[in-house]
Amino acid sequence: MMKVKKKKKKCKKNKKDKNKLLSVIIPSYKDPLVHKTIDDLLNKATGEIEIVVV
C-alpha cells in the first residue's frame, strides 16, 4: 500500500483577494437536481461567484 503525504497551504488574504471571482461550470442535461447544486454553491461561496449551467 502506498502512503501519500498531503500538504496544506495556508492562504494569505490580502486586498487583491477581495476582487477575485469564482467561476463554476455545471454540466447538466435534464438534471432535476441542478437547483440543489446551485443553492449549495451559493450558500458556501464567500465572495463573488459566477455559475454557468450548460
PDB file of N, H, CA, C and O in Angstrom:
ATOM      1  N   MET A   1       0.843  -1.175   0.000  1.00  0.00           N
ATOM      2  CA  MET A   1       0.000   0.000   0.000  1.00  0.00           C
ATOM      3  C   MET A   1       0.893   1.245   0.000  1.00  0.00           C
ATOM      4  O   MET A   1       1.901   1.301   0.705  1.00  0.00           O
ATOM      5  N   MET A   2       0.520   2.203  -0.773  1.00  0.00           N
ATOM      6  H   MET A   2      -0.299   2.157  -1.345  1.00  0.00           H
ATOM      7  CA  MET A   2       1.315   3.413  -0.913  1.00  0.00           C
ATOM      8  C   MET A   2       0.757   4.533  -0.040  1.00  0.00           C
ATOM      9  O   MET A   2      -0.448   4.783  -0.039  1.00  0.00           O
ATOM     10  N   LYS A   3       1.626   5.197   0.692  1.00  0.00           N
ATOM     11  H   LYS A   3       2.605   4.994   0.690  1.00  0.00           H
ATOM     12  CA  LYS A   3       1.192   6.305   1.531  1.00  0.00           C
ATOM     13  C   LYS A   3       1.450   7.619   0.806  1.00  0.00           C
ATOM     14  O   LYS A   3       2.498   7.818   0.191  1.00  0.00           O
ATOM     15  N   VAL A   4       0.491   8.487   0.893  1.00  0.00           N
ATOM     16  H   VAL A   4      -0.360   8.325   1.393  1.00  0.00           H
ATOM     17  CA  VAL A   4       0.614   9.788   0.240  1.00  0.00           C
ATOM     18  C   VAL A   4       0.564  10.862   1.316  1.00  0.00           C
ATOM     19  O   VAL A   4      -0.353  10.892   2.137  1.00  0.00           O
ATOM     20  N   LYS A   5       1.547  11.732   1.305  1.00  0.00           N
ATOM     21  H   LYS A   5       2.292  11.707   0.638  1.00  0.00           H
ATOM     22  CA  LYS A   5       1.566  12.841   2.255  1.00  0.00           C
ATOM     23  C   LYS A   5       0.848  14.026   1.642  1.00  0.00           C
ATOM     24  O   LYS A   5       1.070  14.385   0.486  1.00  0.00           O
ATOM     25  N   LYS A   6      -0.002  14.612   2.429  1.00  0.00           N
ATOM     26  H   LYS A   6      -0.183  14.320   3.368  1.00  0.00           H
ATOM     27  CA  LYS A   6      -0.732  15.780   1.956  1.00  0.00           C
ATOM     28  C   LYS A   6      -0.202  17.012   2.670  1.00  0.00           C
ATOM     29  O   LYS A   6      -0.018  17.010   3.887  1.00  0.00           O
ATOM     30  N   LYS A   7       0.036  18.042   1.912  1.00  0.00           N
ATOM     31  H   LYS A   7      -0.113  18.043   0.923  1.00  0.00           H
ATOM     32  CA  LYS A   7       0.472  19.302   2.486  1.00  0.00           C
ATOM     33  C   LYS A   7      -0.639  20.319   2.326  1.00  0.00           C
ATOM     34  O   LYS A   7      -1.235  20.459   1.258  1.00  0.00           O
ATOM     35  N   LYS A   8      -0.897  21.011   3.395  1.00  0.00           N
ATOM     36  H   LYS A   8      -0.412  20.897   4.262  1.00  0.00           H
ATOM     37  CA  LYS A   8      -1.900  22.063   3.338  1.00  0.00           C
ATOM     38  C   LYS A   8      -1.190  23.402   3.296  1.00  0.00           C
ATOM     39  O   LYS A   8      -0.272  23.667   4.073  1.00  0.00           O
ATOM     40  N   LYS A   9      -1.629  24.228   2.385  1.00  0.00           N
ATOM     41  H   LYS A   9      -2.374  24.014   1.754  1.00  0.00           H
ATOM     42  CA  LYS A   9      -1.076  25.568   2.274  1.00  0.00           C
ATOM     43  C   LYS A   9      -2.039  26.545   2.913  1.00  0.00           C
ATOM     44  O   LYS A   9      -3.242  26.512   2.653  1.00  0.00           O
ATOM     45  N   LYS A  10      -1.514  27.393   3.731  1.00  0.00           N
ATOM     46  H   LYS A  10      -0.537  27.420   3.943  1.00  0.00           H
ATOM     47  CA  LYS A  10      -2.353  28.439   4.297  1.00  0.00           C
ATOM     48  C   LYS A  10      -2.427  29.572   3.292  1.00  0.00           C
ATOM     49  O   LYS A  10      -1.411  30.028   2.770  1.00  0.00           O
ATOM     50  N   CYS A  11      -3.622  30.009   3.037  1.00  0.00           N
ATOM     51  H   CYS A  11      -4.448  29.638   3.462  1.00  0.00           H
ATOM     52  CA  CYS A  11      -3.821  31.100   2.095  1.00  0.00           C
ATOM     53  C   CYS A  11      -3.697  32.420   2.831  1.00  0.00           C
ATOM     54  O   CYS A  11      -4.321  32.632   3.871  1.00  0.00           O
ATOM     55  N   LYS A  12      -2.901  33.279   2.289  1.00  0.00           N
ATOM     56  H   LYS A  12      -2.394  33.106   1.444  1.00  0.00           H
ATOM     57  CA  LYS A  12      -2.782  34.616   2.856  1.00  0.00           C
ATOM     58  C   LYS A  12      -3.802  35.508   2.181  1.00  0.00           C
ATOM     59  O   LYS A  12      -3.838  35.627   0.957  1.00  0.00           O
ATOM     60  N   LYS A  13      -4.621  36.122   2.991  1.00  0.00           N
ATOM     61  H   LYS A  13      -4.592  36.025   3.986  1.00  0.00           H
ATOM     62  CA  LYS A  13      -5.621  37.024   2.433  1.00  0.00           C
ATOM     63  C   LYS A  13      -5.037  38.426   2.373  1.00  0.00           C
ATOM     64  O   LYS A  13      -4.438  38.916   3.331  1.00  0.00           O
ATOM     65  N   ASN A  14      -5.223  39.040   1.249  1.00  0.00           N
ATOM     66  H   ASN A  14      -5.710  38.642   0.471  1.00  0.00           H
ATOM     67  CA  ASN A  14      -4.792  40.421   1.113  1.00  0.00           C
ATOM     68  C   ASN A  14      -5.847  41.198   0.344  1.00  0.00           C
ATOM     69  O   ASN A  14      -6.902  40.664   0.000  1.00  0.00           O
ATOM     70  N   LYS A  15      -5.560  42.436   0.085  1.00  0.00           N
ATOM     71  H   LYS A  15      -4.704  42.870   0.364  1.00  0.00           H
ATOM     72  CA  LYS A  15      -6.535  43.300  -0.582  1.00  0.00           C
ATOM     73  C   LYS A  15      -6.883  42.806  -1.981  1.00  0.00           C
ATOM     74  O   LYS A  15      -8.001  43.022  -2.447  1.00  0.00           O
ATOM     75  N   LYS A  16      -5.966  42.161  -2.642  1.00  0.00           N
ATOM     76  H   LYS A  16      -5.057  41.985  -2.263  1.00  0.00           H
ATOM     77  CA  LYS A  16      -6.213  41.677  -4.000  1.00  0.00           C
ATOM     78  C   LYS A  16      -7.240  40.544  -4.020  1.00  0.00           C
ATOM     79  O   LYS A  16      -7.947  40.369  -5.012  1.00  0.00           O
ATOM     80  N   ASP A  17      -7.327  39.777  -2.935  1.00  0.00           N
ATOM     81  H   ASP A  17      -6.753  39.919  -2.128  1.00  0.00           H
ATOM     82  CA  ASP A  17      -8.257  38.648  -2.873  1.00  0.00           C
ATOM     83  C   ASP A  17      -9.717  39.083  -2.908  1.00  0.00           C
ATOM     84  O   ASP A  17     -10.584  38.295  -3.287  1.00  0.00           O
ATOM     85  N   LYS A  18      -9.999  40.308  -2.524  1.00  0.00           N
ATOM     86  H   LYS A  18      -9.294  40.947  -2.217  1.00  0.00           H
ATOM     87  CA  LYS A  18     -11.378  40.778  -2.488  1.00  0.00           C
ATOM     88  C   LYS A  18     -11.997  40.867  -3.876  1.00  0.00           C
ATOM     89  O   LYS A  18     -13.219  40.793  -4.008  1.00  0.00           O
ATOM     90  N   ASN A  19     -11.190  41.022  -4.899  1.00  0.00           N
ATOM     91  H   ASN A  19     -10.197  41.081  -4.792  1.00  0.00           H
ATOM     92  CA  ASN A  19     -11.692  41.195  -6.257  1.00  0.00           C
ATOM     93  C   ASN A  19     -11.731  39.893  -7.048  1.00  0.00           C
ATOM     94  O   ASN A  19     -12.016  39.915  -8.246  1.00  0.00           O
ATOM     95  N   LYS A  20     -11.457  38.786  -6.423  1.00  0.00           N
ATOM     96  H   LYS A  20     -11.225  38.768  -5.450  1.00  0.00           H
ATOM     97  CA  LYS A  20     -11.420  37.515  -7.144  1.00  0.00           C
ATOM     98  C   LYS A  20     -12.827  36.982  -7.365  1.00  0.00           C
ATOM     99  O   LYS A  20     -13.729  37.190  -6.554  1.00  0.00           O
ATOM    100  N   LEU A  21     -12.984  36.300  -8.469  1.00  0.00           N
ATOM    101  H   LEU A  21     -12.251  36.130  -9.127  1.00  0.00           H
ATOM    102  CA  LEU A  21     -14.272  35.744  -8.862  1.00  0.00           C
ATOM    103  C   LEU A  21     -14.121  34.236  -9.011  1.00  0.00           C
ATOM    104  O   LEU A  21     -13.205  33.758  -9.681  1.00  0.00           O
ATOM    105  N   LEU A  22     -15.015  33.502  -8.391  1.00  0.00           N
ATOM    106  H   LEU A  22     -15.759  33.890  -7.848  1.00  0.00           H
ATOM    107  CA  LEU A  22     -15.044  32.049  -8.531  1.00  0.00           C
ATOM    108  C   LEU A  22     -16.024  31.708  -9.637  1.00  0.00           C
ATOM    109  O   LEU A  22     -17.194  32.086  -9.574  1.00  0.00           O
ATOM    110  N   SER A  23     -15.551  30.994 -10.652  1.00  0.00           N
ATOM    111  H   SER A  23     -14.600  30.687 -10.703  1.00  0.00           H
ATOM    112  CA  SER A  23     -16.412  30.561 -11.753  1.00  0.00           C
ATOM    113  C   SER A  23     -16.609  29.056 -11.663  1.00  0.00           C
ATOM    114  O   SER A  23     -15.643  28.298 -11.567  1.00  0.00           O
ATOM    115  N   VAL A  24     -17.866  28.629 -11.695  1.00  0.00           N
ATOM    116  H   VAL A  24     -18.650  29.245 -11.773  1.00  0.00           H
ATOM    117  CA  VAL A  24     -18.199  27.210 -11.611  1.00  0.00           C
ATOM    118  C   VAL A  24     -19.031  26.853 -12.831  1.00  0.00           C
ATOM    119  O   VAL A  24     -20.024  27.515 -13.131  1.00  0.00           O
ATOM    120  N   ILE A  25     -18.621  25.803 -13.531  1.00  0.00           N
ATOM    121  H   ILE A  25     -17.814  25.265 -13.288  1.00  0.00           H
ATOM    122  CA  ILE A  25     -19.371  25.320 -14.688  1.00  0.00           C
ATOM    123  C   ILE A  25     -20.011  23.990 -14.298  1.00  0.00           C
ATOM    124  O   ILE A  25     -19.325  23.053 -13.888  1.00  0.00           O
ATOM    125  N   ILE A  26     -21.324  23.924 -14.431  1.00  0.00           N
ATOM    126  H   ILE A  26     -21.880  24.685 -14.764  1.00  0.00           H
ATOM    127  CA  ILE A  26     -22.063  22.718 -14.060  1.00  0.00           C
ATOM    128  C   ILE A  26     -22.636  22.084 -15.322  1.00  0.00           C
ATOM    129  O   ILE A  26     -23.531  22.652 -15.949  1.00  0.00           O
ATOM    130  N   PRO A  27     -22.126  20.909 -15.702  1.00  0.00           N
ATOM    131  CA  PRO A  27     -22.726  20.219 -16.842  1.00  0.00           C
ATOM    132  C   PRO A  27     -24.065  19.607 -16.420  1.00  0.00           C
ATOM    133  O   PRO A  27     -24.163  18.957 -15.379  1.00  0.00           O
ATOM    134  N   SER A  28     -25.070  19.821 -17.226  1.00  0.00           N
ATOM    135  H   SER A  28     -24.991  20.349 -18.072  1.00  0.00           H
ATOM    136  CA  SER A  28     -26.394  19.325 -16.855  1.00  0.00           C
ATOM    137  C   SER A  28     -27.203  19.021 -18.106  1.00  0.00           C
ATOM    138  O   SER A  28     -27.247  19.815 -19.046  1.00  0.00           O
ATOM    139  N   TYR A  29     -27.829  17.882 -18.100  1.00  0.00           N
ATOM    140  H   TYR A  29     -27.793  17.237 -17.336  1.00  0.00           H
ATOM    141  CA  TYR A  29     -28.736  17.527 -19.179  1.00  0.00           C
ATOM    142  C   TYR A  29     -29.978  16.937 -18.540  1.00  0.00           C
ATOM    143  O   TYR A  29     -29.963  15.805 -18.057  1.00  0.00           O
ATOM    144  N   LYS A  30     -31.034  17.697 -18.542  1.00  0.00           N
ATOM    145  H   LYS A  30     -31.046  18.616 -18.934  1.00  0.00           H
ATOM    146  CA  LYS A  30     -32.296  17.277 -17.924  1.00  0.00           C
ATOM    147  C   LYS A  30     -32.078  16.815 -16.482  1.00  0.00           C
ATOM    148  O   LYS A  30     -32.628  15.801 -16.051  1.00  0.00           O
ATOM    149  N   ASP A  31     -31.269  17.574 -15.751  1.00  0.00           N
ATOM    150  H   ASP A  31     -30.823  18.397 -16.102  1.00  0.00           H
ATOM    151  CA  ASP A  31     -30.957  17.224 -14.369  1.00  0.00           C
ATOM    152  C   ASP A  31     -31.977  17.852 -13.425  1.00  0.00           C
ATOM    153  O   ASP A  31     -32.008  19.074 -13.280  1.00  0.00           O
ATOM    154  N   PRO A  32     -32.803  17.048 -12.788  1.00  0.00           N
ATOM    155  CA  PRO A  32     -33.833  17.604 -11.907  1.00  0.00           C
ATOM    156  C   PRO A  32     -33.267  18.161 -10.600  1.00  0.00           C
ATOM    157  O   PRO A  32     -33.975  18.866  -9.879  1.00  0.00           O
ATOM    158  N   LEU A  33     -32.010  17.859 -10.282  1.00  0.00           N
ATOM    159  H   LEU A  33     -31.436  17.287 -10.867  1.00  0.00           H
ATOM    160  CA  LEU A  33     -31.425  18.299  -9.019  1.00  0.00           C
ATOM    161  C   LEU A  33     -30.433  19.450  -9.170  1.00  0.00           C
ATOM    162  O   LEU A  33     -29.729  19.784  -8.217  1.00  0.00           O
ATOM    163  N   VAL A  34     -30.371  20.053 -10.340  1.00  0.00           N
ATOM    164  H   VAL A  34     -30.943  19.782 -11.114  1.00  0.00           H
ATOM    165  CA  VAL A  34     -29.388  21.112 -10.559  1.00  0.00           C
ATOM    166  C   VAL A  34     -29.644  22.306  -9.637  1.00  0.00           C
ATOM    167  O   VAL A  34     -28.701  22.999  -9.256  1.00  0.00           O
ATOM    168  N   HIS A  35     -30.883  22.553  -9.280  1.00  0.00           N
ATOM    169  H   HIS A  35     -31.650  21.991  -9.589  1.00  0.00           H
ATOM    170  CA  HIS A  35     -31.179  23.680  -8.389  1.00  0.00           C
ATOM    171  C   HIS A  35     -30.576  23.472  -7.001  1.00  0.00           C
ATOM    172  O   HIS A  35     -30.194  24.442  -6.346  1.00  0.00           O
ATOM    173  N   LYS A  36     -30.485  22.227  -6.544  1.00  0.00           N
ATOM    174  H   LYS A  36     -30.795  21.439  -7.076  1.00  0.00           H
ATOM    175  CA  LYS A  36     -29.860  21.948  -5.252  1.00  0.00           C
ATOM    176  C   LYS A  36     -28.360  22.226  -5.301  1.00  0.00           C
ATOM    177  O   LYS A  36     -27.783  22.729  -4.337  1.00  0.00           O
ATOM    178  N   THR A  37     -27.739  21.899  -6.418  1.00  0.00           N
ATOM    179  H   THR A  37     -28.208  21.490  -7.201  1.00  0.00           H
ATOM    180  CA  THR A  37     -26.318  22.165  -6.593  1.00  0.00           C
ATOM    181  C   THR A  37     -26.053  23.661  -6.571  1.00  0.00           C
ATOM    182  O   THR A  37     -25.111  24.120  -5.924  1.00  0.00           O
ATOM    183  N   ILE A  38     -26.876  24.418  -7.274  1.00  0.00           N
ATOM    184  H   ILE A  38     -27.640  24.045  -7.800  1.00  0.00           H
ATOM    185  CA  ILE A  38     -26.716  25.872  -7.320  1.00  0.00           C
ATOM    186  C   ILE A  38     -26.933  26.476  -5.935  1.00  0.00           C
ATOM    187  O   ILE A  38     -26.153  27.327  -5.507  1.00  0.00           O
ATOM    188  N   ASP A  39     -27.966  26.055  -5.239  1.00  0.00           N
ATOM    189  H   ASP A  39     -28.600  25.363  -5.587  1.00  0.00           H
ATOM    190  CA  ASP A  39     -28.227  26.555  -3.886  1.00  0.00           C
ATOM    191  C   ASP A  39     -27.059  26.261  -2.951  1.00  0.00           C
ATOM    192  O   ASP A  39     -26.675  27.109  -2.145  1.00  0.00           O
ATOM    193  N   ASP A  40     -26.496  25.065  -3.058  1.00  0.00           N
ATOM    194  H   ASP A  40     -26.807  24.376  -3.712  1.00  0.00           H
ATOM    195  CA  ASP A  40     -25.366  24.688  -2.219  1.00  0.00           C
ATOM    196  C   ASP A  40     -24.152  25.566  -2.503  1.00  0.00           C
ATOM    197  O   ASP A  40     -23.471  26.007  -1.577  1.00  0.00           O
ATOM    198  N   LEU A  41     -23.883  25.818  -3.775  1.00  0.00           N
ATOM    199  H   LEU A  41     -24.436  25.460  -4.527  1.00  0.00           H
ATOM    200  CA  LEU A  41     -22.764  26.685  -4.142  1.00  0.00           C
ATOM    201  C   LEU A  41     -22.959  28.099  -3.615  1.00  0.00           C
ATOM    202  O   LEU A  41     -22.023  28.699  -3.088  1.00  0.00           O
ATOM    203  N   LEU A  42     -24.152  28.628  -3.749  1.00  0.00           N
ATOM    204  H   LEU A  42     -24.913  28.140  -4.177  1.00  0.00           H
ATOM    205  CA  LEU A  42     -24.426  29.984  -3.283  1.00  0.00           C
ATOM    206  C   LEU A  42     -24.313  30.092  -1.764  1.00  0.00           C
ATOM    207  O   LEU A  42     -23.872  31.119  -1.249  1.00  0.00           O
ATOM    208  N   ASN A  43     -24.703  29.058  -1.055  1.00  0.00           N
ATOM    209  H   ASN A  43     -25.062  28.224  -1.474  1.00  0.00           H
ATOM    210  CA  ASN A  43     -24.614  29.074   0.405  1.00  0.00           C
ATOM    211  C   ASN A  43     -23.181  28.956   0.911  1.00  0.00           C
ATOM    212  O   ASN A  43     -22.861  29.464   1.986  1.00  0.00           O
ATOM    213  N   LYS A  44     -22.318  28.295   0.150  1.00  0.00           N
ATOM    214  H   LYS A  44     -22.577  27.883  -0.724  1.00  0.00           H
ATOM    215  CA  LYS A  44     -20.942  28.074   0.584  1.00  0.00           C
ATOM    216  C   LYS A  44     -19.967  29.133   0.079  1.00  0.00           C
ATOM    217  O   LYS A  44     -18.868  29.262   0.617  1.00  0.00           O
ATOM    218  N   ALA A  45     -20.345  29.876  -0.927  1.00  0.00           N
ATOM    219  H   ALA A  45     -21.238  29.771  -1.364  1.00  0.00           H
ATOM    220  CA  ALA A  45     -19.448  30.872  -1.506  1.00  0.00           C
ATOM    221  C   ALA A  45     -19.252  32.027  -0.536  1.00  0.00           C
ATOM    222  O   ALA A  45     -20.202  32.494   0.093  1.00  0.00           O
ATOM    223  N   THR A  46     -18.008  32.481  -0.422  1.00  0.00           N
ATOM    224  H   THR A  46     -17.237  32.102  -0.932  1.00  0.00           H
ATOM    225  CA  THR A  46     -17.715  33.587   0.480  1.00  0.00           C
ATOM    226  C   THR A  46     -17.472  34.895  -0.260  1.00  0.00           C
ATOM    227  O   THR A  46     -17.455  35.960   0.357  1.00  0.00           O
ATOM    228  N   GLY A  47     -17.289  34.828  -1.543  1.00  0.00           N
ATOM    229  H   GLY A  47     -17.303  33.963  -2.044  1.00  0.00           H
ATOM    230  CA  GLY A  47     -17.051  36.024  -2.338  1.00  0.00           C
ATOM    231  C   GLY A  47     -17.954  36.031  -3.548  1.00  0.00           C
ATOM    232  O   GLY A  47     -19.037  35.445  -3.547  1.00  0.00           O
ATOM    233  N   GLU A  48     -17.485  36.709  -4.583  1.00  0.00           N
ATOM    234  H   GLU A  48     -16.606  37.185  -4.584  1.00  0.00           H
ATOM    235  CA  GLU A  48     -18.272  36.742  -5.816  1.00  0.00           C
ATOM    236  C   GLU A  48     -18.196  35.388  -6.508  1.00  0.00           C
ATOM    237  O   GLU A  48     -17.146  34.746  -6.538  1.00  0.00           O
ATOM    238  N   ILE A  49     -19.319  34.971  -7.059  1.00  0.00           N
ATOM    239  H   ILE A  49     -20.171  35.493  -7.035  1.00  0.00           H
ATOM    240  CA  ILE A  49     -19.373  33.667  -7.722  1.00  0.00           C
ATOM    241  C   ILE A  49     -20.147  33.792  -9.028  1.00  0.00           C
ATOM    242  O   ILE A  49     -21.143  34.510  -9.119  1.00  0.00           O
ATOM    243  N   GLU A  50     -19.667  33.082 -10.023  1.00  0.00           N
ATOM    244  H   GLU A  50     -18.858  32.499  -9.949  1.00  0.00           H
ATOM    245  CA  GLU A  50     -20.322  33.024 -11.326  1.00  0.00           C
ATOM    246  C   GLU A  50     -20.640  31.555 -11.575  1.00  0.00           C
ATOM    247  O   GLU A  50     -19.745  30.710 -11.553  1.00  0.00           O
ATOM    248  N   ILE A  51     -21.914  31.252 -11.810  1.00  0.00           N
ATOM    249  H   ILE A  51     -22.640  31.939 -11.828  1.00  0.00           H
ATOM    250  CA  ILE A  51     -22.329  29.870 -12.046  1.00  0.00           C
ATOM    251  C   ILE A  51     -22.863  29.762 -13.465  1.00  0.00           C
ATOM    252  O   ILE A  51     -23.777  30.488 -13.857  1.00  0.00           O
ATOM    253  N   VAL A  52     -22.278  28.842 -14.228  1.00  0.00           N
ATOM    254  H   VAL A  52     -21.536  28.253 -13.909  1.00  0.00           H
ATOM    255  CA  VAL A  52     -22.692  28.617 -15.609  1.00  0.00           C
ATOM    256  C   VAL A  52     -23.204  27.186 -15.713  1.00  0.00           C
ATOM    257  O   VAL A  52     -22.474  26.238 -15.426  1.00  0.00           O
ATOM    258  N   VAL A  53     -24.450  27.032 -16.121  1.00  0.00           N
ATOM    259  H   VAL A  53     -25.044  27.802 -16.354  1.00  0.00           H
ATOM    260  CA  VAL A  53     -25.038  25.702 -16.295  1.00  0.00           C
ATOM    261  C   VAL A  53     -25.154  25.444 -17.790  1.00  0.00           C
ATOM    262  O   VAL A  53     -25.804  26.193 -18.518  1.00  0.00           O
ATOM    263  N   VAL A  54     -24.510  24.367 -18.232  1.00  0.00           N
ATOM    264  H   VAL A  54     -23.982  23.758 -17.640  1.00  0.00           H
ATOM    265  CA  VAL A  54     -24.550  24.019 -19.663  1.00  0.00           C
ATOM    266  C   VAL A  54     -25.115  22.636 -19.856  1.00  0.00           C
ATOM    267  O   VAL A  54     -25.228  22.168 -20.989  1.00  0.00           O
TER     268      VAL A  54
END
